[in-house]
Protein backbone atom coordinates (compact mmCIF):
# COMPACT_ATOMS: atom_id res chain seq x y z
CA UNK A 1 0.00 0.00 0.00
CA UNK A 2 2.81 2.45 0.83
CA UNK A 3 4.32 1.44 -2.50
CA UNK A 4 1.44 3.37 -4.11
CA UNK A 5 2.52 6.69 -2.62
CA UNK A 6 6.25 6.09 -2.80
CA UNK A 7 6.16 5.02 -6.43
CA UNK A 8 8.99 5.47 -8.92
CA UNK A 9 7.72 8.84 -10.23
CA UNK A 10 7.37 10.30 -6.72
CA UNK A 11 10.90 9.22 -5.89
CA UNK A 12 12.23 10.67 -9.18
CA UNK A 13 10.59 14.00 -8.45
CA UNK A 14 11.90 13.99 -4.88
CA UNK A 15 15.42 13.35 -6.15
CA UNK A 16 15.32 16.15 -8.72
CA UNK A 17 13.96 19.36 -7.20
CA UNK A 18 14.49 22.45 -9.36
CA UNK A 19 15.06 25.99 -8.11
CA UNK A 20 16.57 25.05 -4.73
CA UNK A 21 17.99 27.89 -2.66
CA UNK A 22 16.86 31.39 -1.80
CA UNK A 23 16.21 34.53 -3.84
CA UNK A 24 18.40 37.55 -3.15
CA UNK A 25 15.44 39.97 -3.19
CA UNK A 26 12.07 38.20 -2.99
CA UNK A 27 8.80 40.10 -2.82
CA UNK A 28 7.83 37.69 -0.03
CA UNK A 29 9.05 34.62 1.80
CA UNK A 30 6.96 32.10 3.70
CA UNK A 31 7.45 28.80 5.47
CA UNK A 32 5.07 25.96 6.14
CA UNK A 33 5.76 23.24 8.69
CA UNK A 34 4.16 19.89 9.42
CA UNK A 35 4.13 19.14 13.15
CA UNK A 36 3.34 15.51 12.41
CA UNK A 37 6.46 14.65 10.43
CA UNK A 38 8.70 17.68 11.01
CA UNK A 39 8.85 18.65 7.33
CA UNK A 40 9.39 22.31 6.47
CA UNK A 41 9.24 24.13 3.14
CA UNK A 42 10.35 27.76 2.79
CA UNK A 43 9.56 29.61 -0.43
CA UNK A 44 10.73 32.91 -1.89
CA UNK A 45 8.51 34.55 -4.51
CA UNK A 46 9.02 37.50 -6.80
CA UNK A 47 6.25 38.75 -9.04
CA UNK A 48 6.88 40.05 -12.55
CA UNK A 49 5.47 43.45 -13.63
CA UNK A 50 2.48 41.66 -15.18
CA UNK A 51 1.58 40.13 -11.79
CA UNK A 52 2.62 36.57 -12.62
CA UNK A 53 5.37 34.74 -10.76
CA UNK A 54 8.65 35.96 -12.21
CA UNK A 55 11.06 34.14 -9.91
CA UNK A 56 10.88 31.42 -7.30
CA UNK A 57 13.25 29.52 -5.04
CA UNK A 58 12.72 27.22 -2.10
CA UNK A 59 14.39 25.29 0.68
CA UNK A 60 12.84 21.88 1.13
CA UNK A 61 13.46 19.88 4.28
CA UNK A 62 10.74 17.32 3.86
CA UNK A 63 9.87 13.71 3.29
CA UNK A 64 9.68 12.30 -0.25
CA UNK A 65 6.08 13.49 -0.63
CA UNK A 66 6.89 17.05 0.42
CA UNK A 67 9.90 16.96 -1.87
CA UNK A 68 7.86 15.63 -4.80
CA UNK A 69 5.12 18.24 -4.43
CA UNK A 70 7.77 20.98 -4.06
CA UNK A 71 9.51 19.67 -7.17
CA UNK A 72 6.28 19.91 -9.14
CA UNK A 73 5.59 23.41 -7.80
CA UNK A 74 9.02 24.58 -8.93
CA UNK A 75 8.46 23.12 -12.40
CA UNK A 76 5.18 25.01 -12.94
CA UNK A 77 5.17 28.15 -10.78
CA UNK A 78 7.04 30.55 -13.09
CA UNK A 79 4.48 32.47 -15.13
CA UNK A 80 1.56 31.38 -12.94
CA UNK A 81 -0.98 33.96 -11.77
CA UNK A 82 -1.75 34.35 -8.05
CA UNK A 83 -5.40 33.31 -8.56
CA UNK A 84 -4.22 30.20 -10.42
CA UNK A 85 -1.88 29.25 -7.55
CA UNK A 86 -4.64 29.74 -4.98
CA UNK A 87 -6.94 27.55 -7.08
CA UNK A 88 -4.29 24.83 -7.39
CA UNK A 89 -3.88 24.79 -3.62
CA UNK A 90 -7.65 24.47 -3.22
CA UNK A 91 -7.82 21.67 -5.78
CA UNK A 92 -4.95 19.80 -4.10
CA UNK A 93 -6.56 20.16 -0.67
CA UNK A 94 -9.89 18.92 -2.06
CA UNK A 95 -8.18 16.06 -3.91
CA UNK A 96 -6.52 14.84 -0.72
CA UNK A 97 -9.16 15.60 1.89
CA UNK A 98 -12.48 15.43 0.00
CA UNK A 99 -11.77 12.84 -2.69
CA UNK A 100 -11.88 15.59 -5.32
CA UNK A 101 -10.36 15.40 -8.79
CA UNK A 102 -6.68 16.02 -9.44
CA UNK A 103 -5.62 19.36 -10.91
CA UNK A 104 -5.84 19.62 -14.66
CA UNK A 105 -4.27 21.71 -17.39
CA UNK A 106 -0.77 22.97 -16.70
CA UNK A 107 -0.88 21.38 -13.25
CA UNK A 108 -2.02 17.89 -14.35
CA UNK A 109 1.33 16.41 -13.25
CA UNK A 110 0.10 16.77 -9.67
CA UNK A 111 -2.15 13.75 -10.26
CA UNK A 112 0.89 11.63 -9.36
CA UNK A 113 0.11 12.61 -5.75
CA UNK A 114 -3.44 11.26 -5.87
CA UNK A 115 -2.62 8.03 -3.98
CA UNK A 116 -1.69 10.18 -0.96
CA UNK A 117 -5.39 10.82 -0.30
CA UNK A 118 -5.61 7.37 1.36
CA UNK A 119 -2.91 8.34 3.89
CA UNK A 120 -4.27 11.21 5.99
CA UNK A 121 -1.04 11.49 7.97
CA UNK A 122 0.78 12.41 4.74
CA UNK A 123 -1.58 15.20 3.63
CA UNK A 124 0.17 17.97 5.56
CA UNK A 125 3.63 17.32 4.13
CA UNK A 126 2.21 17.06 0.61
CA UNK A 127 0.45 20.43 0.95
CA UNK A 128 3.37 22.37 2.48
CA UNK A 129 4.59 23.96 -0.74
CA UNK A 130 1.07 25.06 -1.72
CA UNK A 131 0.41 26.58 1.70
CA UNK A 132 3.75 28.42 1.71
CA UNK A 133 3.22 29.81 -1.80
CA UNK A 134 -0.26 31.10 -0.93
CA UNK A 135 1.08 32.61 2.32
CA UNK A 136 3.74 34.48 0.30
CA UNK A 137 1.10 35.66 -2.19
CA UNK A 138 -1.08 36.88 0.69
CA UNK A 139 1.87 38.88 2.08
CA UNK A 140 2.42 40.52 -1.32
CA UNK A 141 -1.29 41.32 -1.67
CA UNK A 142 -1.43 42.80 1.85
CA UNK A 143 1.55 45.07 1.15
CA UNK A 144 0.00 46.19 -2.14
CA UNK A 145 -3.28 46.98 -0.39
CA UNK A 146 -1.64 48.92 2.47
CA UNK A 147 -0.70 52.04 0.42
CA UNK A 148 -4.21 52.17 -1.03
CA UNK A 149 -5.69 52.02 2.49
CA UNK A 150 -3.27 54.72 3.69
CA UNK A 151 -4.09 56.95 0.71
CA UNK A 152 -7.81 56.54 1.37
CA UNK A 153 -7.26 57.34 5.04
CA UNK A 154 -5.24 60.48 4.25
CA UNK A 155 -7.77 61.50 1.61
CA UNK A 156 -10.62 60.98 4.06
CA UNK A 157 -8.85 63.03 6.72
CA UNK A 158 -8.15 65.83 4.23
CA UNK A 159 -11.76 66.01 3.07
CA UNK A 160 -12.93 65.97 6.69
CA UNK A 161 -10.59 68.88 7.43
CA UNK A 162 -11.88 70.80 4.38
CA UNK A 163 -15.44 70.20 5.52
CA UNK A 164 -14.68 71.57 8.97
CA UNK A 165 -13.03 74.68 7.51
CA UNK A 166 -16.00 75.27 5.19
CA UNK A 167 -18.36 75.10 8.15
CA UNK A 168 -16.38 77.69 10.13
Secondary structure as GFF3:
##gff-version 3
##sequence-region A 1 168
A	DSSP	alpha_helix	2	5	.	.	.	ID=ss1
A	DSSP	alpha_helix	8	15	.	.	.	ID=ss2
A	DSSP	beta_strand	28	33	.	.	.	ID=ss3
A	DSSP	beta_strand	40	47	.	.	.	ID=ss4
A	DSSP	beta_strand	53	61	.	.	.	ID=ss5
A	DSSP	alpha_helix	64	76	.	.	.	ID=ss6
A	DSSP	alpha_helix	82	97	.	.	.	ID=ss7
A	DSSP	three_ten_helix	105	118	.	.	.	ID=ss8
A	DSSP	three_ten_helix	120	122	.	.	.	ID=ss9
A	DSSP	alpha_helix	123	167	.	.	.	ID=ss10
###
